[in-house]
Amino acid sequence: MMKPYQQLPIEFSILKQREFEQIRQFLYEEAGIFLSDIKKSLVASRLCKRLKETGYQNYGDYFEFVKNNLQHIEYHHFIDALTTNETFFFRENEHFDFVKQLIKDHSQKKSWQAWSAACSSGEEAYSLAMLFADILGIDGQWQVQGSDISQRVLAKAELAHYLLERNEGIGFERLQKYCLKGVGRQSGTFLIDDILKDKVSFFTMNLTQSCESVGMCDVIFIRNVMIYFDADSKQRVINNVVKQLKVGGYLFISHTESLMHVNHRLKQIKPSIYQRI
């Protein structure tokens, strides 16, 4: 039997402007992500789900708990709820074509380190891994790292289990080599094979803070994330990320992004492709 729809109590359903501004400032301080005024309804919608889960009746009390309990799991749920994560395999394929040619042109290079600096649910990192495996072999001296601020999407990346409809861009040959097709209850899905997964590692990373634990990289993808930063945060992120790029290494941003008005030690090779000199 269906119950009639009941409207939420008004104190539960309205995000006050003062609360929004506090949440916006807190997210900026914690993650460098800037939310404009037009994002208020989005914030209310996403955090409303957390209120339901935690039993809080208003946004103010919920936010006070998150702010005062940074080690609690709910802090991570809060960050997850307010960070947008969307990606797919071999997105902006021109970048992968460039890396492919780069590897071929440096065939004598002993090892490669690549970093997907805002990897979301892992598609970009696994795309890079497939590319390296294609050229250098699965046992070659290469490694791919993926990082994100969201533990929720990193859990998906580590699981490496995707809907079959998400395989566009991989190609049939790579699906056969690096993926397992789901059957039975897993029908309609595919899994990245362990032979490839073992070459990829994932970890939580706030790009506005030090990234030294990543180590030095030959290739860094930091795409479709800087659109969420204001000028100061973008400068801080680029400073942190470029420190982990080897001299002669390459950094890739999205075609929809720009490093204009950002100070950096990079030479633009092509639109959205830079080299540390």
N, C-alpha and C positions, 0 to 999 in steps of 0.2 A: 504494500500500500504506500502511495506517495504522500508525503506531507506537504501542506501548502507552503509556499515560499514565505520566509520571514525575513524582513529587513533587519540588518545589523543595528544594534543600538547606535545612536548618532555619535556618541563619544568614541565608538569603536571604528566608525567608518570615515571620519574626517581627520585629515592630517592638517594640523594648524600651521600657519605660515612660520611662526616662531620655531616649531618643531622641525619643519622642513629645513630652515636655515641652519639649525644646530646639526642636523644629520648631514647636510651638505658640507658644512665646515669640517665635521669629523671625518667624513669620507675623503675629503681633500687632504687633510693632515695625515691620514693613515695610508692612503694609496695614491695621492696625487691626482685623483680623478675629479674633474670639475663638472658639476651638474648645473645647467642653466635653469632659469625659472620655469621653462616649459616642461621640465622633467618632473615637476611636482606630482602630477597624477601618476606617472610611471612609478615613482618612489612609493606612493601610497598603495598602489596596486600590488607591487612586489612584496612590500613589508606586511601588507594585510595578511598574506599567507603565513608569515612568521608569527604574527599575533595569534592566529588561529592555532598554530602548532604549540605555542608556548603558554597560551591561556591569558595573555595580557589583554586588557580591555581598551587600551589607548596607546598611541604611538609614543607619547612622552615617557610613560613608565617603562615601556619596552626599550627605548633608546637609552634611558638611564642605566638599565641593567647591562646592556651591551657595553656602554662606555666605561662602566666600572668593573667589568669582568673580561678583560682582554684575553685571558687564558682559557675562557670558557668556550665550548664548542659553538655556542650561539653567536659569538663574535664572527666565526668563520661563515656561519649561515648568513649573517648580516652582509658580509662582504660579497659572498656568492650571489645574494639576491640582487645586489646593486651593480654588479659588473656584467656587461653584456658579452656573451661568448658565442660566436658563430664562425664556422670555418668549413672547408671541405677539401678534399684531396686535390693536389696539384692546382691550387688556386693561383691565378695569375701565372700561367704556365711559362711565360717568357723568362721569368726568374729561374725556373728549373732548367730551361734550355741553356741559360747562361752558365749555371753551375755545372751542367753536364759538359759543356765545352771547356770550362775552366779545368775540370778534373782531367780531361783528355789532353789538354795542353801542358799539364804538369804531371805527366805519367811517371816521372822519376821521383815524385814526392813520396816520402816514406809513410806519412800518416796525415789524416785529416780529422779536424774537430769542427763540428757544426752545432749551432745553437738556435733553436726556435724559441725566441725570447718571450713570446706571448702565445703559447701553443694551444690554448683552449683545450679541446677534447682530443688533441693529438694528431689530427689529420695532416697538419703541415710537417710535423716531425717524422711521421711515418713515410710521407711523400719523399722527404730528403733521404731517409734510410733506403727506400726502394731505389732511388737514383744512384746512391753510392754502391749499393749491392749490384746494380746492373753493370756498372763499369769496373769496379774493383773486386767484385765477388763478395759473397756473404762473409768470408773469412778474412777479408782485407783489413788493413790497418786504418780503420775509420770508426768514428763514434758520433752519435747524434744525441744531444741533450734537449729536453723540452722543459720550459718553466712557465708558470702562471701564478697569479695571486690567488686564484680560486681553487680550493681543495676539491670542490665538487667536480669540476671539469677534469682535474688531474686524475681523479679516481676513474673517470671514464677513459682517459688516455691510457692509463695503466692496464685497464681491462681489455682495451683494444677490440671491443665488440661493437660492430656498427650495423645499421640497417643496410640491406642490400641496395636500396635505392640511393645510398650515399656513395656508391663505388664509382660514380661517373668521374672520369679523369684518370683512373688507375689503368684501365686498359685490360683486355682479356689475358694477355700474356703475363702481366704482373699479378693479376688475380690468381692465376694458376701457380705461379712461383712462390708468392708470399702470403697467400690468404687461404683460409679454409671456409668452405660454404656450409652454412648451418642446415641441419636436417631435423626432421621431427618437430619438436617444440621450438627449435631454434631456426626453423624455416623462415626465409625472408631476411636473414642476417648473415654476416660474415665476420670472421675472426682473423686478426693478423697472426700469422704463424710465429711460433716461438723462435724460429731461426732468425727472424727479423726483429722481434721484440727484444731479444737479448742484446741487440746492438743499440738500443734506445733507452735512455733513462729520463725520469721525470722528477721534478722537485718544485716546491713552493718558492716563489721569488717575487719580492716587491721591487720593481724596477726603479723606484725612486730612492732606494737604499743601495748600499754597496753590493756589487755583483761579483766580487772577487772569487767567491767559491766556485764559480763557473769554470775558471781557468781561461787560458788563452785560446781563441778560436780563429779558424781560417775563414769561416762563413757564419754570418749572423743574420737571421731573419727577424725583423721587428716590424711586423706589418699589421695594419688595421687595429692599432692600439693607441697611437699618438693623437688620434682625433678626440680622445677622451681627456687629454691633458691641456691645461692652459700653457702659456708661454714659459712660465717659470718651471713648471713640472716637466715640460718637454725638454728644456735645457738640462735639467737635472738627470733625466732618464738617458738622454744621449751621452752626457758626460760619463755616466756609470757604464753604459753598454760599450761605448767605444774603447774604454780602458781594457776591455776583454777581447778586443780585436787585434790580431797580430798585424804588424807592419806588412803591408801588401795584401792583407785580407780584405774581404768584401762584406759590406753591409747592405741589406735590402729592406726598403720600406715599401708600403703599398703605393700603387699608381695614383691613389686618391689622396695621398699625404705629401707633405713637403717639409724640407729642413730649412726653408726660408726663415730668416731672422733667428736661426739657431747657430751658435758658434760651435765649430767642430773641426777636427783635424782630418778631414776627408776630402777626396777629390771625386767630383761627380763624373762617372764613366758613361752612364746613360740615365735617362729619367728613372728615378727610384733606385738606382744602383750606385753605390759609393765605394771607394777604396781608401784604406788608411795608408798614407804616404809618409 
